[in-house]
């Protein structure tokens, strides 16, 4: 068993150390030079799905509530025959690495208006890496 260590900054509440508590958008902040889209911080949502087909309503609710620019999912348990359109929203571009056996699998969904490029993918590993460049000029 591993222990969880958190560091507190005196006089400030650290949103990253709160357990199961929603952090309002006005409390989100990044360091200078952090990725931004139209002057707003890039919002990421990471979810351990433990079978996206069994938790799709909860995941859709999280996406609707937080409106992330990028959604990252682990333990998707997807198989090649399940198409993106069957479970993911069409206002995102989706990258997947499914595991051929039970369990595993990762995916990444990026809002269509974001300019990005996939920088690393390997069919032997359940890993995906992208570079976010900003707003795609094709979208107003």
N, C-alpha and C positions, 0 to 999 in steps of 0.2 A: 504494500500500500504506500502511495506517495502522499506527502503532505503538501498542502497548498500554502504558498507564501505570498503575501501581498504587501506592498509598500504603500504607506499612507504619506501624503504630503500634508504637513501641518497647515491648518486653516482652510484647506480645500477638501472637498469630497472628491474621491477618485471614481468616476463612473465605471471604470473597468473592474472595480472590486465589488460592486454591488451584486448581490445574488438575486436572480429572478426579479429584477426591477427594471421597468422601462425607463430609458434615459431620453427625456424630451429633446427635440431637435435643437432647441436653444441652448442646451447644455453640452452639445457635441462641439468639440473643437479639435483642431489639429495644429501641428507645428507649422512654422513658416515654410512655405514651399510644399505643403502637402497637396496631393492631387485634388484638383477642383474641376467641376463642370459648371460653366456659366457663373463662376464666382462662388459656387456653393461647394462644400466639402463632398467628396466622393463617398457615397453610402454603400457599405458592404454588408451583406447578410450571409452568415455561414450557418448551415444547418446539418446536423447529423440526422439523416432521414430515417435510418433503420427501416428501409423499404418505403420508398416514395409513394408507391401504389397504395400502401396502407395509411399513409399520413398526408396525402395530397391536400385534403381540405385544410389541415392545420398550416401547411406550407403556403398555400394560396392566401390564407388569412394573414400570415406574417408578411408576405410580399405586398398585399393590399394595404396593410397597416403602416409598414415602414418605407414602402416605395423605394427599394434599394436600386442602385445603379448596377450593381453586380451581386448575383446570388451564387454562393458556392455550396455545393452539397456533397456530403460524404455518405458512405453506406447506402447508396441509392438502390441497390439490389436490382437494377434494370438489366434487361436482356436486349439483344440486338433487334428482336422482332417487335419490341415496344417502341413506337415512333414518338418523337418529341411532341408533336401536336396532340397526342393522346393525354399528356399530363402537364406540359409546360405552356406558358403563355406565349402568344405569337409576337408580343412587343419586345422580345428578347432574342438574341442570337445565342444558340446553345452549343456547348462543347461537351462531349461525354467520353468517358473511358469506362466501359462496362466490364465486369468480371464474368468470365465464362462459367464459373461455378457459383454455388449459392453464396449470397452475401456480397459485400464489397461494392466497388464502383464509385466513381466520382463524376460530378458535372459542374459546369460553370455557365451561368446565364448572364449575358451582358446586354444592357438596354440598347436597342437598335440605333439610337441617336449618338452613341458613343463611338469615337474613332479608336480602334484597338487593333492589335495584331496578336496572333498566337505565336509565342516565342519558343515554346517547348512542348512537345508531345511525344510519347513513346508508347507503342502498343504493348510493350512488355511490362509497363508500370502503370499504376492507376494515378497518374499525375498529369496536371495541365498547368501551363503558365501562359499568361497573357500580359501584354503591355498596354496600359490605358494611356491614350495620347490626349484626350479631351473630347470636345464635341465634334461629331462628324459634320463637315461642311455641307453634306447633301441634305441635312435636316435643318429646317429653319429654327 
